[in-house]
Amino acid sequence: MAKDVRIGFDVGGTFTDGVMLRGKEVLAKAKALTTDDVTTGIINALDVLLKTKKAEVSEISLVSLGTTHTTNAIIERKNLNKIGIFRLGAPATTAIPPLTGWPEDLKAAIGGADNIFIVRGGKEYDGRDIVPLDEEAIRSACRKIKGKVDSIAITGVFSPMIPDQEERAAEIIREELGDIPITLSNHIASISLLERENSTILNASVITVMRKAVEALKKAAKERGIEAPLFIVQNDGTVMSADYAVNYPIFTVASGPAASVRGAVYLSGIDNGVVVDIGGTSTDVAYIVNGFPRESSITVTIGGVKTNIRCPDLMSIALGGGTIVKTKGNEVIAHGPESVGYNLVKLGKSFGGPIITTHDIAVAKGILDKKLDIFDTDFAPHIDKVKALDRNLVEAAYNIIKNTLEVAVDQMKTVAGDVKAIFVGGGALVVPRENLEGISEVIMPPHFEVCGAIGTTIAEIGAYAEGVADLEVEDRDAAINKVVEKAKDEAEKAGAIRDTVEVLDVEEIPFAYMPGKREKIRIRVKGKIFE
């Protein structure tokens, strides 16, 4: 029996979506309520899929998911590791210590400032030592924090270019503290010391959260007879092996919207345009370039902390199927930002409730005249009451919703003219889709309501690498190839077959403030899990 069935999950704020596919054929779909621990909701959706009997467990070749485990842990300050923080940069970088600008409750959750050490070390951009690494200071620090921390973050000046001091520091810490998780900043983010350090510390803080989630999901799969590898979606829409994700959980932040983009591309066949992912509470708008979400070029704030991890360039707006239309008499006062979320079937006027929502405006306008597949409850018994809403009120609310969509899409465009837009998500049925300014065509692919879950199953490994070259002394092609090989190494570690790895993007950024022809080279690659 061929192992050609893929299972994927996408965790949203209200629902956890699941899909079972063979090739491009969707065999089964599932929606389960998202649970506080996230894992239970995923397992519930898995059980729904398996109960359909559309495929044997022996046919399953891959299980993949986009998860909010790490994001939730950081935002809620729950179950975080206690971190030993090492910066290799004294005396050059002591003016601004680690954790500067962090929220006080998050600092306390990871162990506070008592476990911070700035030791002598660091590199110049060309590989020369600022000062030699102070190995004894690292050993002394380890003796102070032994038994007080359960994860380590190491950040060195210019380490993404020359990582040897970080690697030596990790060796010393393992000698002193044994088998403890260690995050090296050169694997996490690019140059920019403070933001890279923040990213590294956040990654170290959620190692245990991700490990427990992966262990629970592997156990659940094994108990159900599934013998297939587990993959986790990254925030560029590609995936990484679960074991790799345990070491780099920060790459899962914002992975849900990225999976929706990949699913939209996969189902529609459109590689360039706008993806509009509409849920029950909010809408994410992303721009796709060559099949992948455009990457953000600004710092990304996670839980109140500025980072420079790669993240999709997204705009989130308070527009969803359950967004509340606020009225005074027959006048619309405002639309949102509050939403009834999954309580739509209890509180929405279409279902006999007292609150007017985006969903109700769609029913009143005739956009929607049947029950949503994501709910078992039919709104037909109450449709006359909704249709009786004041027409001026309905038109005013409809125009506000339409204008909100048009403005969001326009703000994400980088060129003049109309663009194609792919509408996905459970709320896509209840928003305006005709005569939208700036949009040449609205495409709603089949299975649009579980697009994110489908996106997780595409199963391409992604990775990137950076380097610095001085083109006065180095050949440009040789310098680029050096970084390409480094990116391929990372893709292979994440689970890709090396021979299938291809270059997606080559970015060269000159250092205008340095003499000569020095530049940063950034390479992005993707590879396949299967031949």
N, C-alpha and C positions, 0 to 999 in steps of 0.2 A: 504494500500500500504506500503510495507516494506521500511524502511529507511536504505538502504544498499549501497548507492552511496557515494563515496569519491571524493573530488576535491582537487587538489594540485597544487602549483605554485613554480617555482624556478626562482629567478631573477639573470640573468647573466649580464655581461658588455654590451652585444649587444642585446640579446634576453631575453624576459621573457617567460618561457615555462609553459604551463598549461596542466593538464590531468584530465580526468573524468574516474573513475574506479568503477566497481562493482565486488567485490572479486578481482581476479587477471586479470579479463577481462578489457582491456582498451577500453572504449566506444568512447572516443574522445580525440584528441590532438590539442593543439593550440600553435602558436608562435606569439608573439607581440613584437614590438621594445621596449626595455627598455627606460623609460622616465627619465628625470632629477629628477622628484619628486618620482620615483619608483612606487608610489601608482597607478598613472594613467595607467602605463603599465600593472600592475596586473589586474586592472578593465577591461582593453581592452581585455586581454586574457580570463578573466571570461566571458565576453560577447560573445566571439567567441565560447567558449565551450557551453554556454546555447543555442546559435542559432542553434547548431547541432540537438537539440531536441532528443538527445539520452536517456535522462532521464527527469523525471519531477522534478521540484525544491522541491516538497514535499518528494522526495526520498533521498535527500541529507542529510547525517548523519554527515558530517564533512567537514570543509574547513581548509586547512593547507598551510603554505607557508614558504619558506626560503627567507629571506629578507636581503637587503644590506642597509637598512635605517640608522642603527646606524654606520656602517663602513663608509658610505659616509659622514655622518655628522661630524665624528671625523676627517677624512682625509681632508675634505674641510673646516673645522672650521665654519660650518654653523648651525644656529638655536640651538646652545648649551645653556644649562642652566647656570646661574650664580651660583657658588658653594660657600657655606660656608664650610670650611674645618677644621675639628677638629681632632687632634691627641691626644690620651690619653697616654702620655708617658713622660712628664717632671718629673724630670730633666734628665732622663736616655737617651733621644733620641733627644736632641736639637742640636746636632752637624750637622746633615743633615736635614734641614727643608723640609716640603712637597713641591712638584713641582720641586725639584732639578733635573736638567738635562732635563727638559721639553722644547720643542720648544717655543720660545717667543710668536709666534702668537697664539699658542694653549693656553698658560697661559693667554694671554689677552682675548681670546674668552670666557673663563670661569670666568672672573672677576679679574684675576691677584692675586698678593700676599697680597692684603690688607685684604682679608677675611680668612686668615690662622691663626689658634690658636692652639698652643701646650700647653695643660693644664696638671696639675699634675695628674698622674694616671698610669695605666698599670698593668699587671700581670706577675708573674713568671710562668714558664711552669706548675708548680704543683698547681696553684690556689692561691698562696699567693700574696697579693698586693705588688707591688714595692713601691708604696705609695698610700694612699687612694685617691679616685677620688675627685677632687676639683670642687664641684658642683657650688659654687658661681662664679668661673672663667667662667664656661659654661654659666651661666645666664648673666654675664657681657658681654661676647662675643656676645650673642644673641641680646642684646640691641644695640650693635654697628652695627650689620649687618641687623637689621630689615628693610625690605623694599628694601634692596640692593641685596638680593639673593633669588632664587626661588627653590633651592635644597640644600640638606645637605649631606656631606660625613663624616662618623665617623670611625676612625681606632684606635684600641687599641692594645697595645703590648700583644701578645699571646691570642688575643680575639677568634680565632677559637677554642681554647681549653676551655677557660672560658669566655663566652660572657657577663657576668652580668654588667660590667662597660659600655660597649657600649649600652646595653639595657637601663640602667639608664640614660645615657647621652641623648638618644633619647627621653625618657620621659620628661626630663627637657626642651629640645628644643621645643617639642610640646607644653608644658605649656607656653613657652615664645613666640613662633612664630606661633602657631596654626597649621593648617593642611597643612604641607609642606612635600614634598617627602624627605624621609631620607633613605640613603643607609648605612647599617652596613657591615663592612668589613668581619665579620665572616660568612656572607651569600654569599660572592663573591669569595673568594680565600683562599689559604692555608697560613700557617705560612711563613714568609719572609716579614718583615714589609714594606719595601719600595715598592716592587713590588705589594704587596697586597693593600697598600695605593693608588698606581697609578691606579690599577684596580677599586678600590672603587670610586675614583674621576671620572674616565671615565664613570663608570656606572651612577653616579649621573648627569653627564653632558648631557646624552642622554635620560633622563626620558621623557621629553616633546616630543622629536622627536618620540619616540616609542608610546606614548599615542595618539598623533595626527594620526599616521599611523593606529593604531588599531581602533580608532574611525571612521576614513574614510572607512576602509575596512568593519567594522561592518555595517556602514550606507549603503554602496554599496550592501552588501548582503541582508540587510533588504528590500531595495528598489526593489530588484529583487525577493522578496518572499522567500528567503532562510532562514529557521529557523534551523540553525545548529551551533554548537560551532566552534569558530575559534581557531586554534592552530598555534604556531610559532616554527620553527625548531631551536634547539640548536646546538652548535658547536661540539657536540659529536654524532650527527645524530639522537638523540631522539627529542621529541617535548615537549612543555610546553603550558599551556593554555594562551590565549592572555592576560588575566588579570594579570597572574603571570609574563608574559614577560614585561609588562609595568614597573614592579618594578625591573626586572633584565635584561634589554636590552643588557648588555654587553655579555650575553651568546649567542647572535645571531651572533657575529663576527666569520667569517669563517664557517658559517652554510651551505653555498651553496655547497662547496666540500664535507662536511660531509653527506649532503642529497644525493649527487651522489653516495657516497660509499654505503649507505643504500639501494638505489635503485638498484645498481649493484648486491648486495648480494641477494636482494629480487627476481630479475628477473633471475639471473643465478643459484641460489641455492648453490653458492660457499661461504664458510665462512672464508677461509684463502687464502691469495694470494695478488695480486696487482691490484688496480683499476687505470686505466689511463683514465682521463676525458679530452677529447680534444675539445676545443672550436674554435672560430674564431681567437683568438689572443694568447691564452696561453693554456698550458696543466698542469693539476694538477695530481700528482702521489701520491697515498696513499697506505699504507699497511693495510690490514684488518686482524683482529684477532678476531676469534669467532663472525664474522658478524658485527663488529664495527670498525671504523677507529682507528688505533693505536694512542695513545695520545702522544703529544709532551712532552719531558722531559726537555726542556730548556725554558728560558723566551721568551715570545711572544711580539713582538713589534707592537704596534697599533698606527698609526699616529705619530710615532717618540717617543713613550713612552713605556718603558719596563714594562710588566705586568707578572703576574703568573696565569692568568686564564687558565682553561683547554682548550686546542685547539687540533685539529687533527694534527698529524705529517704529514705535506705535503711538497712536493717539487713542486714549480711552475717554469716552463720553458717557454721560448719564442718560442713555437711551436704551431701553430694553422693553420686552413685551409686557413687563409688569410695572413700568415706570408710571408714576401717578400723575394724572392731569388735575391740577388744582383749579377749582372754579369758584366763582362768586356769582350766584344766580346763574344766568346763562352766559357769563363772561369767563374766558380762560385767563387765570391769573399767572400761572406758570406751568411748565412741564418738567417734572422732576425737581431735584435729583433723586428723591426718595422712590423706592420701588417696593411692591408687595412680594416680589420674588416668587418662590414656589407656593406662596399662599394665594396666587392668582385665582386658583379654582375655588377658593373660599371667599375672597374679598372682592374680586373683580365683578363689575356690574353684569358682565356677560354670563356669569355663573350664579347670579342671584345675590351678589354681595353689594356693598354700599359705595365702592370706590371706582371712579372712572380711571381707566388705564389706557396705555397705547393699544393694547389688545382690543379694548372696547371701541376705540375710535376706528380701528380696522374693520370691525364687525359693522359698525354704524355706516361706514363708507361703502360697504359691500366688497372690500378687499378680501375679507375672510368670511366664508359662509358655511364652514364645517368645522368639526372639532379638530384640535391640534393632535397629531399623533403622539406627542410627548405627554399628553394627559389622557386618562381614561374617561374623564368627565366630559359630557357633551354640553354645549351651551345653547342648543336649539330651544329648550323650554323657555329661555329668557330672551331670545333674540328680538322679540317684538318690543320689549322694554328698552333695549339698547337702540333699536332703530327709531324709537320715539324721542331720542335725545334731540335737543334744539339743533337745527341745521347750522346755524351760525356758529354755535359752540363747536360742533364737529369739524366744520371747515377751518375754524381758527386753530384748533388743536392739530389738525392734519397738516396745515401749512407750517406750523412751528416745528413739527416732527420732520417734515420734508426739508425745511431750511437747515435744521440741525445736521442732517445727513449731508446736504450739499456743501455746507461750510467745512465739515470735517474732511470730506474727500478733497476739497479744494486746497486745504491746508497741508495735505500730505503729498500733493502733486509737486513735481519739480519742473514741469514744462507746461507751457500754455496749451490750450486745446482740450478736447474731450477725451476721456479715457474709458476703457471697459472696466466694469466693476463686478466682482464676484460676490454675491450675497450668500452667506452661510450662517449656520447657527439656528437654534430653535426659534428665535424671534424674527427670522428673515421673512416669514409669511405675513407679519403684521405691520410692516413699515411700507411707506410709499416706494414703488418700484418703477413708476412711469413718469416721463417728462422731468427727470431730475437734471438740473442744470450742471454742466460740467461732466456728465456721464453719457457716453455714446450708446452704451448697451448694458443692461443689468442681466447677469447670468446667474441662474440658480441651478447648479448641477444636481444630478440625482444624489440622494442621501445627504443633502446639504445640512440636515439637522444633526448629523454625527460626523461632520467633516473633520473635526479635530482628532477624533479617534481613528479615522481612516488615515490621517496624516502621520500618525505615530507608526503605522505599519509599513511605510515606504522603505524603511530600513536601509538608509544610506548613512555611513559613518562620516562625521565631519571633524576637521581639526584645522589648526592654524599655527603659524610660527612667525617670529620676527627676528631680524638681525640688523646690524649697522655695518655699512660698507663705506670705505673711502675710495671713491672711483679714481682718485689720482694715483693710487698705488695698487688697486685691485681691478681685475677685469669685471665688467658689469654682469655679463652672463654667468661667470663663475660665482660671483657673489649671490646672484639670484638662485642659482642651482643649489648652493650650499643651504639656503633657507628652505628651499623646496624639499630637500632631503630631510631636514629637521621636521617639517610639517608632516611628511610621509611617516616618519618615525612615530609622531604623536597619533596619527590616524591608525597605525598598526597597533599601538598600545590600546586604543579605544575599541578595537575589534574588527578593523578592516583588513581585507586581503590586500597585501601591499601592491601586487601587480594590477589591481583594479583602481588604485588611487589616481585621481586626476586633479589638475590644478583648476580651481574655480576663479581665482582672482589674484592678481599681482599688483601690489600697491607700493609705490616708491614716493617717499616724502623727504625732500631735501631739508637739511638742517641749515636754515638761512642764517642762524646766529653763530655758526662755527666756520672756521676757515677751511679752504679747500672745497672738495666736492663730496662731502659726507652726506649720507642719506639713510633713512630707515626703510628697510624692505619688509613688507608684510605679505605673507602668502596664506591663502585659504584653499583647502583641498577637501575632496570628498572621495569616499571609496565604498565598495560593496561588502556586505557580510557574506553573501553567497556568490559563487562563480556564475 
